[in-house]
Amino acid sequence: MPDLFAWWTQNSASPPLALGLRSSKAFILATISLAVFTDIFLYGVIVPVIPFALTQRAAVRQQDVQYWVSVLLAVYGAALLAASPVCGWAADRSASRRSPLLLGLLALAASTAMLCVGNSIGVLVAGRVLQGISAAVVWTVGLALLVDTVGQKDVGQAMGWVGLSMSMGVLVAPLLGGVVFERGGYNAVFAMAFGLIGVDVVLRLLLVEKKVARRWLKEPGEVDGETVVGARAGEQTGNEAAGLEDDSARSSPVDKAPKESEPASIEPQPPASPSPPTTLKRRIVANLPPIITLLASRRLLAALWGCLVQASLLTSFDSVLPLFVRATFGWTSTGAGLIFLPIVLPSFLGPLVGWLSDRYGPRWLATAGFVFSAPFLVLLRLVRHDSLGQKALLCALLFLVGVGLDLVMAPLMAEITYVVEAKEKKRPGLFGPAGAYAQAYGLFNVAFAGGCLVGPLWAGMVNERAGWGTMAWSLALLSLVSAVPTVIWTGGLVTRKMRRPREEKGLAGEAEAAV
């Protein structure tokens, strides 16, 4: 039993086999990306079979199927919303990120088994609740582990790969679920699901966290497991400079430099102590829960709002697009599934967008994404009748909308990391030794889940009451309005970023004049 516990916690005296590979950035990125894909896939693959499960297994009357389908979707979202902050809080206080990931996978396997064998409404609802909790673990703990592994420098590109995995799950799951259910039946769908869970289990068991691997592997710049602090410790990359909080004040180098004309003071002056109100304020802030401290940041709120709107725009088509192509073009369920392909294909650009975000910062990419999407959302109103040209126009417009939304996803996910980094740089130790990455991504998960709830409701209700054209321009307006807080707050207050180069230029001019 002790050997099993040591193996589970990776606390054995001897190093694990293939330690370099299992703790590498590429392997951990692949594991988390597959975990995200598995979560999204298992959410979507059972959607085509839920009506069958309700009528044939749970004995639900046909007229009540729509109600219970909505309930099963809603309880998943409710569990995801409720569990995300809790999972983030627990993960930041856990000694290991790997153990919560494995427990989350057990919850996912249990939920899938309950949905497979469930023959009552209660069992099916419980299965969806467990599925939502598992999703909360993957998105909070998994993304926090990814940030721990790749660091701030490459977090944008890593989030691009995660976004690609998510989009692939959204695309592939309903298609495979419908085809396999039609050809192989109910149990074949779940056999496919359990096969994917098996692969995910293997990768999560093989994963070795960086902090565990450091017991046996020394990375460049480390001596006896401690990082040597070099000249780069005080440097800031473009993203780190963007990570400074908007309300922080930086002292000028001119203020810190001693003046040559100043005579030395005869009596040393005691350092000024902070005023009692300032000291009290700092103590209050230090004692606040990390999640409250994060929510007090306007910069983080702007990022969360952008994530919510991006999810709303992406999922808004779920409730209207299949019905629209069936009514306008007479397409079957296969065509209604394939029409999502143009909006998902741009997600393959995710790693490139993430790399650009790492290099140039998230502000302008995310803003450009919202602005770029707006005109093409408006132009969707031009698709009105059945013709080859109209079909091609719809596919082209959806593709361009997908490009715009892809410009938003990875930069804003990376921005959440930058906010946590900025607050920890401003007040070292603010979030404790474990940091607050998991809690920050728990908030992201809440925002994204909220968007997945708002988007289909918005589009469905507007389309039903005012038509396709009004639905299109209302989504465009939402996208355009969301560009405003994004450009103002992403990366810190934009006016501070524009003022700093002018201040530094003025200080340089004063220094030259003094010489």
C-alpha positions in Angstrom: 0.0 0.0 0.0 2.8 2.5 0.8 4.3 1.7 -2.6 1.0 2.4 -4.3 0.6 5.7 -2.5 4.2 6.7 -3.4 3.5 5.8 -7.1 0.2 7.8 -7.1 1.8 10.9 -5.5 5.1 10.4 -7.4 7.1 10.6 -4.1 9.2 7.5 -4.6 13.0 7.7 -4.0 13.9 6.6 -7.6 13.1 8.7 -10.6 10.2 7.6 -12.8 11.0 6.0 -16.1 11.4 8.3 -19.1 11.3 11.3 -16.7 12.6 13.8 -19.3 9.8 13.0 -21.8 7.0 12.7 -19.3 7.8 16.1 -17.7 8.5 17.9 -21.0 6.5 20.9 -22.1 5.3 19.1 -25.2 4.0 16.0 -23.3 2.2 18.1 -20.7 0.7 20.3 -23.4 -0.5 17.3 -25.3 -2.0 15.7 -22.2 -3.9 18.9 -21.2 -5.1 19.4 -24.8 -6.4 15.8 -24.9 -8.1 16.3 -21.6 -9.9 19.4 -22.9 -10.8 17.5 -26.1 -12.1 14.5 -24.1 -14.2 16.7 -21.9 -15.8 18.6 -24.9 -16.2 15.4 -26.9 -18.0 13.5 -24.1 -20.3 16.5 -23.6 -21.2 16.7 -27.3 -21.1 13.0 -28.4 -24.2 12.1 -26.3 -26.3 15.0 -27.5 -27.8 13.1 -30.5 -28.6 10.1 -28.2 -30.2 11.9 -25.3 -33.7 11.9 -26.8 -33.5 8.2 -27.4 -32.3 7.6 -23.8 -35.2 9.7 -22.4 -37.9 7.9 -24.4 -36.6 4.3 -24.6 -34.8 4.1 -21.2 -36.2 6.6 -18.9 -39.8 6.2 -20.2 -40.3 9.9 -20.7 -43.3 10.9 -22.8 -42.6 12.3 -26.3 -44.2 15.7 -25.5 -41.8 16.0 -22.5 -38.6 15.2 -24.3 -37.7 18.9 -25.2 -38.2 19.9 -21.5 -35.9 17.2 -20.1 -33.3 17.8 -22.8 -33.2 21.4 -21.7 -32.9 20.3 -18.1 -30.0 18.0 -18.8 -28.2 20.8 -20.6 -29.0 23.3 -17.8 -27.8 21.0 -14.9 -24.5 20.5 -16.7 -24.0 24.3 -16.9 -25.1 24.8 -13.4 -22.6 22.2 -12.0 -19.8 23.7 -14.1 -20.6 27.2 -12.8 -20.8 26.1 -9.2 -17.8 23.8 -9.2 -15.3 26.0 -11.1 -14.5 28.4 -8.2 -14.4 25.6 -5.7 -12.1 23.5 -7.9 -9.8 26.5 -8.5 -9.6 27.2 -4.7 -8.8 23.6 -3.9 -6.2 23.2 -6.7 -4.3 26.3 -5.5 -4.0 24.7 -2.1 -3.2 21.2 -3.3 0.4 20.0 -3.3 -0.1 18.5 -6.7 -2.0 19.4 -9.9 -1.8 15.8 -11.2 -3.9 14.3 -8.4 -7.0 16.5 -8.9 -6.7 15.9 -12.6 -6.9 12.1 -12.0 -9.8 12.5 -9.6 -11.6 14.6 -12.2 -11.1 11.9 -14.8 -12.6 9.4 -12.4 -15.7 11.6 -12.1 -15.9 11.8 -15.9 -15.7 8.0 -16.2 -18.4 7.6 -13.5 -20.7 10.2 -15.2 -20.3 8.5 -18.6 -21.1 5.1 -17.0 -24.2 6.6 -15.4 -25.4 8.0 -18.7 -24.7 4.7 -20.4 -26.7 2.5 -18.0 -29.1 5.1 -16.6 -32.8 4.1 -16.9 -34.3 6.9 -14.9 -34.3 10.7 -15.0 -32.6 10.9 -11.6 -29.6 8.8 -12.8 -29.3 10.8 -16.0 -29.4 14.1 -14.2 -26.8 12.9 -11.7 -24.6 11.8 -14.6 -24.7 15.3 -16.2 -23.9 16.9 -12.8 -20.8 14.7 -12.4 -19.9 15.6 -16.0 -20.1 19.3 -15.2 -17.9 18.8 -12.1 -15.3 16.9 -14.2 -15.3 19.7 -16.7 -14.6 22.2 -13.9 -11.6 20.2 -12.8 -10.1 20.0 -16.3 -10.5 23.7 -17.1 -9.2 25.0 -13.8 -6.6 22.5 -12.7 -5.5 21.6 -16.3 -5.0 25.2 -17.4 -3.2 26.1 -14.2 -0.8 23.1 -14.7 -0.2 24.3 -18.2 0.7 27.8 -17.0 3.0 26.3 -14.4 4.7 24.3 -17.1 5.2 26.7 -20.0 5.5 30.0 -18.1 4.3 33.4 -19.0 6.5 33.8 -22.0 4.8 31.0 -24.0 1.3 30.9 -22.4 -0.5 32.5 -25.4 0.7 29.8 -27.8 -0.2 27.1 -25.3 -3.7 28.5 -25.0 -3.9 28.4 -28.8 -3.4 24.7 -28.8 -6.0 24.3 -26.0 -8.5 26.4 -28.1 -7.8 24.1 -31.1 -8.5 21.0 -29.0 -11.8 22.6 -27.8 -12.9 23.5 -31.3 -12.1 20.1 -32.6 -14.2 18.5 -29.9 -17.1 20.9 -30.7 -16.9 19.9 -34.3 -16.2 16.2 -34.2 -18.4 15.1 -31.2 -21.9 15.7 -32.6 -21.0 14.3 -36.0 -19.5 11.1 -34.7 -22.2 10.7 -32.1 -25.0 10.9 -34.8 -23.2 8.6 -37.3 -22.2 6.0 -34.7 -25.6 6.0 -33.1 -27.3 5.5 -36.5 -24.9 2.7 -37.6 -24.0 1.0 -34.4 -26.6 1.9 -31.8 -26.7 3.3 -28.3 -24.0 1.2 -26.7 -21.5 1.8 -29.6 -21.5 5.5 -28.8 -20.5 4.9 -25.2 -17.9 2.3 -26.3 -16.2 5.1 -28.3 -16.4 7.4 -25.3 -14.8 4.8 -22.9 -12.1 4.2 -25.5 -11.2 7.9 -25.4 -11.3 8.0 -21.6 -8.8 5.0 -21.6 -6.3 7.0 -23.7 -6.8 10.0 -21.4 -6.2 7.9 -18.3 -2.9 6.6 -19.7 -1.6 10.1 -20.5 -2.6 11.6 -17.1 -1.0 8.7 -15.2 2.2 9.1 -17.2 2.3 12.9 -16.7 5.0 14.2 -14.3 4.8 17.8 -13.1 7.8 20.1 -13.5 8.2 20.7 -9.8 8.3 16.9 -9.2 10.8 16.3 -12.0 13.1 19.0 -10.5 14.0 16.5 -7.7 16.0 14.5 -10.3 16.5 16.9 -13.2 18.2 20.3 -13.0 17.2 22.8 -15.6 19.6 25.4 -17.0 20.1 28.2 -14.5 19.4 26.0 -11.4 21.8 25.1 -8.6 20.6 22.5 -6.0 17.1 22.9 -7.2 17.0 26.7 -6.7 16.9 29.1 -9.7 19.8 31.5 -9.9 18.5 35.0 -10.0 20.3 36.8 -12.9 20.1 40.0 -14.7 16.9 38.9 -16.4 15.1 38.9 -13.1 14.5 42.6 -13.4 13.7 42.6 -17.1 10.3 42.8 -18.6 9.2 41.4 -21.9 6.5 43.1 -23.9 3.9 41.0 -22.1 5.4 41.5 -18.7 5.3 45.3 -19.2 1.7 44.9 -20.3 1.1 42.9 -17.2 1.6 45.9 -14.9 -1.7 46.6 -13.1 -3.5 49.8 -14.3 -3.5 51.4 -10.9 0.2 50.9 -10.1 2.5 53.8 -10.0 6.1 53.5 -11.2 8.8 55.7 -9.8 11.0 57.5 -12.3 14.7 56.6 -12.6 15.4 60.4 -12.3 13.7 60.4 -8.9 15.8 57.5 -7.7 19.2 59.0 -8.9 21.1 61.2 -6.4 21.7 64.7 -7.4 25.4 65.8 -7.6 24.7 69.3 -6.4 23.0 68.1 -3.3 25.2 68.4 -0.2 25.3 65.4 2.1 23.0 65.8 5.1 24.6 66.1 8.5 22.0 64.1 10.4 20.5 61.0 8.8 16.7 61.3 8.4 14.6 58.4 9.5 12.6 56.7 6.7 9.0 57.9 6.5 6.6 55.3 7.8 3.5 54.6 5.8 0.4 56.3 7.1 -2.0 54.3 9.2 -4.8 54.3 6.5 -2.3 53.0 3.9 -1.1 50.2 6.2 -4.6 49.2 7.2 -5.6 49.1 3.5 -2.7 46.8 2.7 -3.5 44.5 5.5 -7.2 44.3 4.4 -6.1 43.5 0.8 -3.6 40.9 2.0 -6.3 39.1 4.0 -8.9 39.0 1.3 -9.5 35.7 -0.5 -7.6 35.5 -3.8 -10.7 35.2 -5.8 -12.0 38.5 -4.3 -8.7 40.2 -5.1 -8.9 39.0 -8.6 -12.5 40.2 -9.1 -11.5 43.6 -7.9 -9.2 44.0 -11.0 -11.0 45.9 -13.8 -8.4 44.4 -16.1 -9.4 40.9 -15.2 -13.1 41.8 -15.4 -12.6 43.1 -19.0 -10.9 39.8 -19.9 -13.7 37.7 -18.4 -16.3 39.9 -20.2 -14.4 39.2 -23.5 -14.4 35.5 -22.8 -18.1 35.5 -22.0 -18.9 37.4 -25.2 -16.6 35.2 -27.3 -18.4 32.1 -26.0 -21.8 33.7 -26.6 -21.0 34.5 -30.2 -19.5 31.0 -30.8 -22.4 29.1 -29.3 -25.2 31.4 -30.5 -25.3 29.5 -33.8 -26.0 26.2 -32.1 -29.6 27.1 -31.6 -30.4 28.8 -34.9 -28.0 27.6 -37.7 -29.4 24.0 -38.1 -32.9 25.3 -38.2 -32.0 28.0 -40.6 -30.3 25.8 -43.2 -33.1 23.2 -42.9 -35.7 25.9 -43.6 -33.8 27.8 -46.2 -31.8 25.1 -48.1 -33.8 22.0 -47.1 -30.7 20.3 -45.7 -30.8 17.2 -43.6 -29.2 16.7 -40.1 -25.9 15.8 -41.8 -25.8 19.1 -43.7 -26.9 20.9 -40.5 -23.9 19.4 -38.7 -21.4 20.1 -41.5 -22.4 23.8 -41.7 -20.4 24.3 -38.5 -17.2 23.3 -40.2 -16.5 26.8 -41.7 -16.8 28.5 -38.3 -14.5 25.9 -36.6 -11.8 25.6 -39.2 -10.1 28.9 -38.3 -9.3 27.4 -34.9 -6.3 25.7 -36.5 -4.8 29.2 -36.5 -5.0 29.2 -32.7 -1.3 28.3 -32.0 -0.2 31.1 -34.5 -2.6 33.6 -32.8 -1.2 32.6 -29.4 2.4 33.1 -30.6 1.5 36.5 -31.9 -0.1 37.3 -28.5 3.1 36.2 -26.7 5.2 38.4 -29.0 3.1 41.6 -29.3 0.6 41.4 -26.4 -3.1 40.5 -26.3 -4.7 44.0 -26.5 -4.8 44.6 -30.2 -5.4 41.0 -31.3 -8.4 40.6 -29.1 -9.8 44.0 -30.1 -9.2 43.3 -33.8 -11.1 40.0 -33.4 -14.3 41.7 -32.0 -14.1 44.5 -34.6 -13.4 42.1 -37.5 -16.3 39.8 -36.7 -18.9 42.6 -36.5 -19.4 43.4 -40.3 -19.5 39.7 -41.3 -22.2 39.0 -38.6 -24.2 41.9 -40.1 -23.8 40.5 -43.6 -25.4 37.2 -42.6 -28.7 38.9 -43.2 -28.0 38.8 -47.0 -28.5 35.0 -46.9 -32.2 34.6 -47.7 -33.0 32.0 -50.3 -31.9 28.6 -51.7 -29.1 28.9 -54.3 -25.5 27.8 -54.8 -24.3 31.4 -54.4 -26.2 31.9 -51.2 -24.8 28.6 -49.7 -21.3 29.7 -50.6 -21.9 33.2 -49.1 -23.1 31.6 -45.9 -20.0 29.4 -45.6 -17.7 32.3 -46.4 -19.3 34.6 -43.8 -19.2 31.9 -41.2 -15.5 31.3 -41.9 -14.7 35.0 -41.5 -16.6 35.2 -38.3 -14.7 32.2 -37.1 -11.4 34.0 -37.9 -12.4 37.0 -35.8 -13.5 34.9 -32.9 -10.2 32.9 -33.0 -8.3 36.2 -32.7 -10.0 36.7 -29.3 -9.8 33.3 -27.6 -6.1 32.6 -27.0 -5.0 36.3 -26.2 -7.7 36.7 -23.6 -7.0 33.3 -22.0 -3.3 34.4 -21.8 -4.4 37.8 -20.4 -5.8 36.0 -17.3 -2.3 34.7 -16.6 -0.8 38.1 -17.1 -3.2 39.6 -14.6 -2.2 37.1 -11.9 1.5 37.7 -12.7 1.1 41.5 -12.5 -0.6 41.3 -9.1 2.1 39.0 -7.7 4.8 41.3 -9.0 3.2 44.3 -7.4 2.7 42.5 -4.0 5.0 39.4 -3.8 3.3 36.6 -1.8 -0.2 38.2 -2.2 -1.7 34.8 -3.2 0.5 32.6 -1.1 3.1 30.0 -2.2 0.7 28.2 -4.5 -0.4 31.3 -6.4 -3.9 31.8 -7.8 -3.8 30.5 -11.4 -6.4 27.7 -10.8 -8.8 30.2 -9.2 -8.2 32.7 -12.1 -9.1 30.0 -14.6 -12.0 29.0 -12.4 -13.4 32.5 -13.1 -12.6 32.0 -16.8 -14.6 28.8 -16.7 -17.6 30.6 -15.1 -17.4 33.3 -17.8 -17.2 30.8 -20.6 -20.0 28.7 -19.2 -22.1 31.8 -18.9 -21.5 32.6 -22.5 -22.5 29.1 -23.6 -25.7 29.7 -21.7 -26.4 33.2 -23.0 -25.5 32.7 -26.6 -28.0 30.1 -27.7 -30.8 31.8 -25.7 -30.0 35.2 -27.2 -29.9 34.0 -30.8 -32.8 31.6 -30.4 -35.2 34.2 -28.9 -34.2 37.1 -31.2 -34.5 34.8 -34.3 -37.9 33.5 -33.2 -39.4 37.0 -32.5 -37.6 39.3 -35.0 -36.0 37.0 -37.6 -32.6 36.0 -38.9 -31.5 39.4 -40.0 -32.2 41.1 -36.7 -30.5 38.3 -34.9 -27.4 38.8 -37.1 -27.0 42.5 -36.5 -27.7 42.2 -32.7 -24.8 39.8 -32.4 -22.7 42.2 -34.5 -23.5 45.0 -32.1 -22.6 42.9 -29.1 -19.2 42.1 -30.7 -18.5 45.7 -31.6 -19.4 47.0 -28.1 -17.2 44.4 -26.5 -14.2 45.8 -28.3 -14.4 48.9 -26.2 -13.5 47.4 -22.7 -11.1 45.1 -24.5 -9.0 47.9 -26.0 -9.2 50.0 -22.8 -8.3 47.5 -20.1 -6.5 44.5 -21.8 -2.9 44.7 -20.9 -3.6 47.5 -18.4 -5.2 50.9 -18.9 -4.5 52.0 -22.4 -4.0 55.7 -21.5 -1.1 54.7 -19.2 0.5 52.6 -21.9 0.3 55.6 -24.3 1.5 58.1 -21.7 4.6 56.2 -20.5 6.6 56.4 -23.8 6.0 60.2 -23.8 7.0 60.5 -20.1 10.2 58.5 -20.7 11.0 60.6 -23.8 10.5 63.7 -21.8 12.8 62.4 -19.0 15.5 61.6 -21.5 15.3 65.1 -23.0 15.6 66.6 -19.5 18.7 64.4 -18.8 20.3 65.5 -22.0 19.6 69.2 -21.2 21.1 68.8 -17.7 24.3 67.4 -19.2 
